[in-house]
Amino acid sequence: MDLSVKYMGLYLKNPIIVSSSDLTSSVENVKKCAEAGAGAVVLKSLFEEQILNEIDKYSSKGQYAFDQHPEATDYVQSLTRDHNIDEYLKLIEGAKKSVDIPVIASINCMTSREWPAFAAELQAAGADAIELNIGVFPFSEEKSSQQIEAQYVEILRAVKQHVKIPVAVKIGYYFSNIYQIARQLDAAGADAVVMFNRFYRPDIDIQNLNIFAGEILSTPSEMTQVLRWVGLLSGKVGCYLGASTGIHDGAGVIKQLLVGADATMVCSKLYRKGFSYIGSMLTEIEAWMESHKFETIKDFQGKLAGVQANTAEWERIQFIKKATGNAVKPLGSEW
């Protein structure tokens, strides 16, 4: 079977990309990803604050980075000690020398101030592409929804001014109209839109009355939200589409490809099963393709995308119960 795909114009031997995480934080781990069969890797994110810290060493010029969250200062100082800018560039260089799959750098960011020029250094270090992991939480007394969305476009444009390699934007689902933000990013030059970012999830300890981090690993049930939006956007934007969150097996990869994804990001399952699980996913995909007599990914990619007759299936958001039983069907659908 030919599992090769193109993503952001890059050749991938298969559509499985290991997401930005500790799994991709060292050259050794990147090698393990490649040896297990990954089509590409996204390196662990470098934080915007780390770059700003490197630029001005906490001078008054750069202190704005922590105006809203002063507690971030200590956190960033710790990050910088553990993983400074030079080490990140060495990670890119070392990874590129060690593997023959695309190596995508990642930046966790929320403004377009000063740091976008640094993207050129990631390119010079050998990164095949950059993924902008933009996390602007939509809760503001001053900014409208449109202004928050404009931040995403502004960051993308600022970075694109400094690099020639492809740039993807990873977004969350905190938008009133995901179609519109995807179109804006596409128009602004995004080579890919990745859906969806999995943000920090607070939980509460009711015994000690504390707020703490909820489950950090995804579950397969979270993939349905991604399926809906990849299916709706496939064919309606010119950029590539990456599917992320909730993909835990080969079947999950197949589903995302069927609705039009160009590549799929895997992370949580590898924490649970190890790098070798990538091979199991690829075997599952190949067996399914053989059973359906598909020889290439292109043979079935996008067959269930929303641009065809299935648009209504993706747009339904309400459910009703069948009058004669407890089964549930989407509103307006036929049995």
C-alpha positions in Angstrom: 0.0 0.0 0.0 1.1 3.6 -0.7 0.4 5.6 2.4 2.3 8.7 1.3 0.6 12.1 1.5 1.5 15.7 1.0 1.2 18.1 3.9 2.0 21.8 3.5 3.8 20.8 0.3 6.0 18.4 2.2 6.3 14.7 1.3 5.3 12.4 4.1 5.6 8.6 3.8 2.4 8.3 5.8 -0.1 10.7 7.4 0.9 10.1 11.0 2.6 13.0 12.6 3.8 12.9 16.3 2.4 16.1 17.9 4.4 18.7 19.8 5.1 17.3 23.3 7.8 15.7 25.5 7.7 12.9 23.0 9.5 15.2 20.6 11.6 17.1 23.0 15.0 15.4 22.3 16.9 14.1 19.3 16.7 10.6 20.8 12.9 10.7 21.0 12.7 12.1 17.4 14.7 9.2 16.2 12.4 6.8 18.0 9.4 8.4 16.3 11.1 8.0 12.9 12.1 4.4 13.6 8.6 3.5 14.7 7.3 4.8 11.3 6.1 8.3 11.9 5.6 10.4 8.8 6.8 13.6 10.5 7.3 15.2 13.9 6.4 18.5 15.4 9.0 19.4 18.0 8.0 20.4 21.5 6.9 24.0 21.6 9.1 26.9 22.2 7.2 29.6 24.1 6.9 33.1 22.9 7.9 34.3 26.4 11.1 32.4 26.1 12.0 34.1 22.9 11.1 37.5 24.4 13.2 36.7 27.4 16.2 35.9 25.1 15.7 39.2 23.2 15.6 41.6 26.1 16.7 39.7 29.2 13.7 41.0 31.1 14.5 44.6 30.4 11.7 47.2 30.8 11.2 47.0 27.1 10.0 43.4 27.2 8.3 43.3 30.5 4.9 43.8 28.7 5.0 40.1 28.0 4.1 39.4 31.6 1.8 42.3 32.3 -1.4 40.3 32.3 0.1 37.3 34.1 3.0 38.4 36.4 3.3 34.8 37.7 4.5 33.8 34.3 7.9 35.5 35.0 9.1 32.7 37.3 7.7 30.0 35.0 9.5 31.5 32.0 12.7 31.8 33.9 12.5 28.1 34.7 11.7 27.2 31.1 14.7 29.2 29.9 17.0 27.4 32.3 15.7 24.1 31.1 15.4 24.7 27.4 17.0 27.9 26.1 16.9 29.2 22.6 20.3 27.8 21.6 19.2 24.4 22.8 16.1 24.5 20.7 18.1 25.4 17.6 20.4 22.5 18.3 17.4 20.2 18.7 16.3 21.2 15.2 19.8 20.7 13.8 20.3 17.4 15.5 16.9 16.1 14.5 17.5 17.0 10.9 20.8 15.1 10.9 19.3 12.1 12.5 16.1 11.4 10.6 14.9 11.6 7.1 11.3 12.7 7.9 10.1 16.3 8.0 10.9 18.1 11.3 8.4 20.9 12.1 9.3 23.5 14.7 6.6 24.7 17.1 6.0 28.1 18.8 3.4 28.6 21.5 2.4 32.2 21.0 -0.3 34.8 21.6 1.1 38.1 20.3 3.0 39.4 17.2 5.4 41.6 19.2 9.1 41.4 18.2 9.5 37.6 18.3 8.3 36.7 14.8 11.7 37.7 13.4 13.1 34.8 15.4 11.3 32.4 13.1 14.0 33.0 10.5 16.5 31.3 12.9 14.3 28.2 13.1 14.4 28.1 9.3 18.2 28.6 9.3 18.5 25.7 11.7 16.9 23.4 9.2 13.2 23.3 10.2 11.1 22.0 7.3 8.1 24.0 8.5 6.8 25.9 11.5 3.6 25.3 13.5 2.2 28.3 15.3 0.3 27.0 18.4 -1.7 30.1 19.0 -3.6 30.2 22.3 -5.6 33.4 22.8 -8.3 32.7 25.4 -11.6 34.4 24.3 -12.4 36.2 27.5 -11.8 39.9 27.4 -13.6 43.0 28.6 -11.8 45.1 26.1 -11.6 43.0 22.9 -14.4 41.9 20.6 -14.5 38.5 19.0 -13.4 40.0 15.7 -10.4 41.6 17.4 -9.3 38.4 19.0 -9.6 36.6 15.7 -7.5 39.4 14.1 -4.7 38.5 16.5 -4.3 35.1 14.9 -4.1 36.6 11.4 -1.6 39.3 12.6 0.7 36.7 14.2 0.6 34.6 11.0 1.4 37.5 8.7 4.2 38.7 11.0 5.9 35.3 10.9 5.4 34.8 7.1 7.3 38.0 6.5 10.5 36.4 7.9 10.4 32.8 6.5 9.9 31.0 3.2 9.2 27.5 4.8 5.6 26.5 5.2 3.7 27.8 8.3 0.8 26.0 9.9 -1.6 27.5 12.5 -3.0 25.3 15.2 -6.3 26.6 16.5 -8.7 25.8 19.3 -12.5 25.6 18.8 -13.2 28.8 20.8 -14.6 30.6 17.8 -18.2 31.6 16.9 -17.5 30.7 13.3 -14.6 28.4 12.7 -15.2 28.5 8.9 -14.5 32.3 8.9 -11.3 32.2 10.9 -10.0 29.3 8.8 -10.7 31.3 5.6 -9.0 34.4 7.1 -5.9 32.3 7.9 -5.9 30.8 4.5 -6.1 34.2 2.9 -3.3 35.5 5.1 -1.0 32.7 3.8 -1.4 29.8 6.2 0.0 26.7 4.6 -2.2 24.6 6.9 -4.8 24.9 9.6 -4.6 22.3 12.4 -7.7 21.5 14.4 -7.8 21.4 17.3 -5.5 22.6 20.0 -6.2 20.9 23.4 -5.9 23.6 26.1 -5.3 23.3 29.8 -8.5 22.0 31.5 -9.2 23.0 35.1 -10.8 20.7 37.5 -11.7 21.0 41.2 -10.7 19.0 44.2 -13.9 19.2 46.3 -12.2 17.9 49.4 -9.4 20.4 49.6 -11.2 23.1 47.7 -8.4 23.5 45.2 -8.3 24.0 41.4 -6.0 21.7 39.6 -5.1 20.5 36.1 -7.6 18.1 34.7 -6.8 15.1 32.4 -4.0 16.1 30.1 -4.3 13.2 27.7 -7.1 13.1 25.2 -9.8 10.4 24.8 -11.1 8.9 21.5 -14.5 10.6 22.1 -12.8 14.0 21.6 -12.2 13.2 17.9 -15.8 13.7 16.8 -15.5 17.5 17.1 -12.4 17.4 14.8 -14.2 15.1 12.3 -17.1 17.6 12.1 -14.9 20.6 11.2 -12.4 18.9 9.0 -15.4 17.5 7.1 -16.9 20.9 6.8 -13.8 22.8 5.8 -12.4 20.2 3.4 -12.5 21.7 -0.1 -13.6 25.1 1.2 -10.2 26.4 2.1 -7.1 26.3 -0.1 -4.6 25.4 2.6 -3.9 21.9 4.0 -5.9 20.6 6.9 -4.3 18.8 9.9 -6.4 16.8 12.3 -5.4 16.7 16.0 -6.9 15.5 19.3 -8.6 12.2 20.0 -6.8 10.1 17.3 -5.9 6.9 19.1 -5.7 4.2 16.5 -5.6 3.5 12.8 -9.3 3.7 12.5 -9.1 7.3 13.8 -6.6 8.2 11.1 -8.8 6.6 8.4 -11.8 8.5 9.6 -10.0 11.8 9.4 -8.6 11.1 6.0 -12.1 10.1 4.8 -13.4 13.6 5.7 -10.5 15.3 4.0 -7.6 15.7 6.4 -4.2 15.8 4.8 -2.4 14.6 7.9 -3.2 13.4 11.4 -1.5 14.3 14.7 -1.0 11.6 17.4 0.2 12.1 21.0 -1.8 10.8 23.9 -1.9 7.2 22.7 1.8 7.1 22.4 2.2 8.2 26.0 0.1 5.2 26.9 1.4 2.6 24.5 4.9 3.8 23.5 6.4 4.8 20.1 6.1 1.3 18.7 2.3 1.8 18.6 2.8 3.9 15.4 3.6 0.6 13.6 0.3 -0.9 14.9 -1.6 2.0 13.5 0.0 1.8 10.1 -0.7 -2.0 10.0 -4.3 -1.3 10.8 -4.6 1.3 8.0 -2.9 -1.0 5.5 -5.3 -3.9 6.4 -8.3 -1.6 6.0 -7.1 -0.3 2.6 -6.5 -3.8 1.4 -9.9 -4.9 2.4 -11.5 -2.0 0.5 -9.1 -2.4 -2.4 -7.6 1.0 -2.0 -4.0 1.2 -3.2 -3.2 4.8 -2.2 -4.5 7.4 0.4 -5.8 9.5 -2.5 -8.2 6.7 -3.5 -10.4 7.4 -0.4 -9.2 10.7 1.0 -12.1 13.2 1.2 -14.8 10.7 0.2 -17.0 11.8 3.1 -16.1 15.5 3.1 -18.8 18.1 3.7 -18.4 19.6 0.2 -20.2 16.6 -1.2 -23.7 15.2 -0.2 -22.8 14.9 3.4 -22.7 18.6 4.4 -26.0 18.3 6.3 -24.7 15.4 8.3 -21.9 17.7 9.6 -24.1 20.7 10.3 -26.7 19.0 12.5 -26.3 19.9 16.1 -29.6 18.7 17.7 -30.8 15.2 18.4 -34.4 13.8 18.8 -35.6 10.5 20.1 -37.4 8.1 17.8 -41.1 8.0 18.9 -41.1 4.2 19.1 -38.0 3.6 21.2 -34.9 5.0 22.9 -32.7 5.2 19.8 -31.4 8.7 19.0 -31.0 10.1 15.6 -29.8 13.6 14.3 -32.7 16.0 13.8 -34.0 15.8 10.2 -32.2 12.6 9.3 -33.8 9.5 7.8 -33.5 6.0 9.2 
